[in-house]
Amino acid sequence: MKYIIASLVALACASSSFAVTLGTAPAVTVALTASTTIGGFKVVDPETNEISYEDEKITEKTDKNGDVVLSTTEYKVVPLVLRVGNAQLLEAMAEDGQLDVTDLKFIKGWSIVEVSSLDDAGESGPSGLFAVKKGQDPVEIKVEFSESYAASYTASGKETYTPATEAYVRSYSESGKQLTGVTFFGFNLQGVSTSSSKFVKGTFGKGAAAVSYEATLAGATKFAGISGTYYDEDTDESALAEGSISTAAEAVLNLETLGFASAQQPE
């Protein structure tokens, strides 16, 4: 996630009317684990063949008359680790009916991205975490961010203005880290988000369709040192959560290629 995770990318487009929705959609990579404890003794029901795990096993030794002469009780528990990445999150969305797939094997082609945009009228476009696939409508992923004032960063910027030409020249960059919290898919996490960003000017497209823009783009970021909990509503149980979430560097693109509606149609 970004250094200031919930911040939008500021895109100021020079064109007053354009048929593209400029924004960024860097890929998000989730690498989490949810750890709990289960019984260390495997038990198979002789009638149903159902498998369960018990933390206690009693073994009895009998004599020739069937009387118990020795009873031994053993206790054992072991960790159970569930690994959760992009595939598992997308499968969960598919099973919940959020993704248009008839079989989990069709989850291929879907990806998770963090979207930011701003149209040329100054109105915010789509932003947040989405599951996307070519030819499919984007599906928003419900996520809540909580940012702490505990942060350490460096930043520098400069702006010059020439009255004769009414021209501005701007530069800006920052880098640092911040204590951040995120809640999604039953995970309640806290860790340190590290990132950098810089102000850039560029042109998207070619010829008459080219659109000039100014933007503050983040580099590759990482939400690491994660610790927290995972809550399973079905079992009403919690597990220890650990891992990392990383986001690729931002680059300007046309969000319509990902299925987002046009922010503004040409006149």
Buried (B, 14 or more C-beta within 10 A) or exposed (E): BBBBBBBBBEBEBEBEEBBBBBBBBBBBBBBBBBBBEEBBBEEEEEEEEEEEBBBEBEEEEEEEEEEEEEEEEEEEBEEEEBEBBBBBBBBBBBEEEBBEBEEEEEBEEBBBBBBBBBBBEEEEBBBBBBBBBEEBBBBEBEBEBBBEEEBEBEEEEEEEEEEEEEEEEBEBBBBBBBBBBBBBBBBBBBBBBBBBBBBBEEEBBEEEEEBEBBBBBBBEBBBBBBEBBBBEEEEEEBBBBBBBBBBBBBEBBBBBEBBBEBBBEEE
